[in-house]
């Protein structure tokens, strides 16, 4: 077990060492087209392999983003190969997260009557780890068949009890599915690890859940006019460590601006840089990034290193997607760079 743990840590830290740095991001932000960006990624970064089949003369945004997602899954899969067999249910939580998102995406595609929008850009290694044949989802085109297809999975009860009559509440379905995912994740951590190791893993997971809740509250305050009860019912409360009084204070904020002021004086201030926060996603991702970076640099604990590497790699992929979006809309390099999280 010690050998496999050491190998996982060494592999993760080596892969982290090849991350895109400040100079690389600066160069990418100054590209004038998606073709130029892909050419740079092919020649100057570790994304060359996943992008090799993309023709830079005829490149599309969705094609590149699908390749970046695939690279994220590939890197997680490489690390999972080093995981001790007795802890596989912990390392397989990434797989459950993918399954949940695929099911929600399939429901959306059925709702929108747009089967072409359902994507399965997942490496074969990870697909083989799924609890059901994900490729069978491609031909499912109605809710009844979807429920039947997933009859023997952990997701069946949620789907069987869900109200699929119009109008379908996608947010309610996603909340139930992700609540199941988080509960499964917590159970796997408690089963596989003890003491300080368990506490640190639960700390990272509960922080992630808190930040998702903060994002939800902010969006309700900024874009929608919903009651405080509706907002609270949309949150993941089961494994959120934030006190109920603090949660109520955030929910009762009169505006998105007031919410951000409350956060600026909270415990999360310790993990923030000097930037102003134009949008909530940047705020929460920087908190997650800085916490994960701290563990990646100083921990030699395999499960912690794996979990934090997956967070850091996801941030890098999101950075590249922000650059793609910035280039697409002709934004200047400095404004694109302000949206990125790195150090």
N, C-alpha and C positions, 0 to 999 in steps of 0.2 A: 504493500500500500504506500509506504514512504517513497519508494522509487517512482511510482506512477504519479504521486502528488508532486514530487520534485520536478518530474518531467513536464507536468502540466504548467507549473509555475514558470519554469524556464522557457517553455514554448510561448506562453502568453506574454511574458516580459519581452521576449525577442520580437514577437509580432507587434507589440506596443511600441517598440523602438523604431519600427518602420512607419510610424504614423506621419501624417502630413504636418509639417511645422509651419511657423509663421511665414517663412520665405515662400514655401510652396503655396500657401493660401493666397499670399500677396500676388504671386504670379498668376494663379488661376482666376482671381477676381479681375485681372486686367485683360483677360481673353475677350475678344470681340464677338465670338460665335461659339456655339456648342461644338462645332467641328474642331475648333482650336483647343477647346477645353479637353475634349476626348483625346486629341493627339498628345497633349501634355500628360494626361493621366497614363496613357499607354507607354510613353517614353521615359517618364520621370518618377513613377510611383509603382507601388505593388498592386495596382489595379490593372496592370497590363494584361494579365491572363484572362480575366473575366470580360475584358473589352476587346479581345483580339479579333472576334468575328464581326465587330461593328464597323461598317464602312463609314469612314469619317466624311466622305463626300455626300452621303445620303443618310444622315443620322437624325433620329427623332428623340425627343425628351423622354417619352415613356420607355423607350428601348434602353436608354442609358440608366434611368432610375431603376428599372427591373434588374439590370446587371449589377447595380450597386447593392440592391437588396440581396441578390443572390450571393454576392461576395461576403456580405455580413453573415448570412447563414453558413456559408462555406467555412468561414473562420471559426465560428462557434462549433461547427462539426469537427474541425481539426482538433480543437481542445477537448471535446467530449470523448475522443478516442483514447485520451490519456486518463480518463476518470476511472477511479476504482469501481469494479463491478458492483460492489455492495452498496455504493452510493448512487447508482444509476438513476434512481427515481428522482433524486435532487437535480442531477444534470439534465434530466429529460424535461424539466419544467419549461425550458425554451420551446420544446416541441409542443407542449400543451398550449402555450401562448399562441403559437402559429395556428394550431387547430381552431382555437377560439376565433381568431381573426378571420380565418378562411370561412368558417360557418357564418359569421356576421356578414362578411363580404358577399357570400352566396345569397343570403336573404335579401341584401340590398339589390343585387343584380336581378333577382326574381321580381322584387317590388318595382324596380325601374324598367322591367321587361328589356333588360340589356345584358344578355348572356355574354357578349363579347367583352364586357368590362371585368369579368371574373378572371383573375390571373393566377397561374400556378407556377411562378418562377421560383422553384424550390429545388435545391440540390438533391440528387437521388439518395445520397446517404441519409439526409434528414427525412426525406419522404418515407424511407424504409423504417424509420423509427416511429412513425405515426401510429396511433391506436386504431386507425381505420384506413382503408384505401382512399386517399384524398383525390385520386384521379377520377374516381366514380362520381365526384361532385360535378364534374364538367357537364354531364348529360342530364342532371337533375334540373327541371324547369318549373317546378311548382312546390308549394310548401308541404303538401301532404306527402309527396315522394321524398322530400328532404327528411321529414320526421321519420318515415319508414326506413330510409337508408341508414340513419344513425341510431336505429333501434337498440343496437348492442353496445352503445358507447355511454360514457359518463354524462353526455350532453342530452340524452334522450328525455329525461324527466322534465328538464327546463323547456325543451322544444314541444314536448307532448302537452304540457300545461299552458303553453303560451297562446295568447289570442292573436291568431293570424288574420282575423277579419279586418277589413279596412276601416279607419286608417291604421296601419301598423306602426307601433311605437318602437322604432329601431333603437332608440336610446335605452328604453326599458330592457329590451332583449340584450343589448351589449352590457348593460349593468349586471344583469343576472349571470351572463356567461363569464364576465371578468371576475365577478365575485366568487364564482366557482373556481376559477383559475387561481386567485389569490389564496383561497382556503386550502386548495391542493398544495400550493407552494409552501405555505406555513406548515402544513402537516408534514411535508417532506423534510423540511429543515429540522423540525422537532424530532422526527424519527431518526434522522441520520447523524445529528450532531448534538453535542452537549456543551455546557459551560459557556466560556467566553466566545468560542467559535459560533455556537448557536445564537448567542446574544448579538454578535456583530452582523450575522447574516439577517436576522430578523430586523435589526436596526436599519440596514440598507433597504430591505423590502418595505418596511413600514414607512420609511421616509419617501420612497417612490410613490406609495399609495397616498400619503399626505399631499404630495406635490400635485398628483392627479386631481385630488379633491380641490386644492387651491385653484387650479386651472379651471375646473368646472364652475366654481363659485364666481370667479372673475368673469367668465364668459356670460354667465347668467346676468350679472350686474351690468355688463357693458352692452350686450346685444339683445337681451330679452327682458320682458317685464313679467317675471314669475314670482309667485309668493315664496316666502322663506321656507314654508313647508315643502313646496315642490322642489326647491333647491336641495334641501336636506335629504329628501327621498332619492335624489339622483346620485348621492355620494356613496363611496365604499367605506362603510363605517366599521365593519367587522374587525379589520386589522389596522386601523388608523390609530396611531398612538397620541395624536393631538387631543388635548383635553376637551371635554364637551363644552366647557365655558369659552375656550378660545375659538372653537369651531363655531359656536353660536355668535360670537363677536364678529367673526368674518362674514357669516351669513347675513347678519343684521346691518352690515356696512351699507350706507346709503348710496354708494356709487363705487364704480371700479377704482376711481382715484383714491377714495378713502380706504378701500381694501389694500391697495399698494402701500399706502402710508402705514397701515397697521403692520404689514409684513416687513417693512423697512425697519421697524422697531422690535421685531421678533427674533427668535433664536437663529433664524436663517441668515440674519445679517452677517454672521461670522463667516459664511461661505461665499459671500458675494464680493465682486470686484468693484471698480469705481465707475462702471458704465451706468448710464441712465437706461431704464427698461421701457422700450417703446411698446413691447408686447409681452404678454404673460408667458408665452412659451420660452422666450429667452430667459426670463427670470428663473423658472423652475428647472430648465435644462442646465443652467450654470450652477445651480445648487447641486444637482445630481452629479454633474461633471466634476466639481471640485471635491465632493465627498469620495467619489469613485477614484479619482486621481490619487488622493491621499492613501487609500488602501492599496492601490496598484504599486505605488512607489515603496511602501514600507512593509507590506505584508508578504509572508512566505507561506501563507495558508491557501491551499489549492482551491477550495470552494469559494473563498473570498476573492481570490485573484480571478477566477473564472467569471464570477458574477460582475465584478467591476470592469473586467475587460469587455464584457458584452455591452455594458453601459457606455464605455468610452468609444467603442467601435461604432455603436449606433449614433452617437453624437457626431462622429466624423462623417458618416454617411449622410446624416441630416445636413451637415455643413455643405457637403457637395451638392445636395439638392437645393439648398438656398442659393448657391452660386449659379446653378442651372437656371433657377427662376429669375435671378437678377439679370443674367445675360439675356434671357428671353424677353424681359421687359425693358432692356436697354438702360439699366441703372448704372451709375458710375461706380468705379471700383471701391471707393471709400465707403459708400453707403452699403454695398454688398458686404464688405469686410466687417462692418459694425454688427451685422447679423450673426456672425460666426462665433463659436465658442471653442477656444483652444488656449494652450499655454505651454 
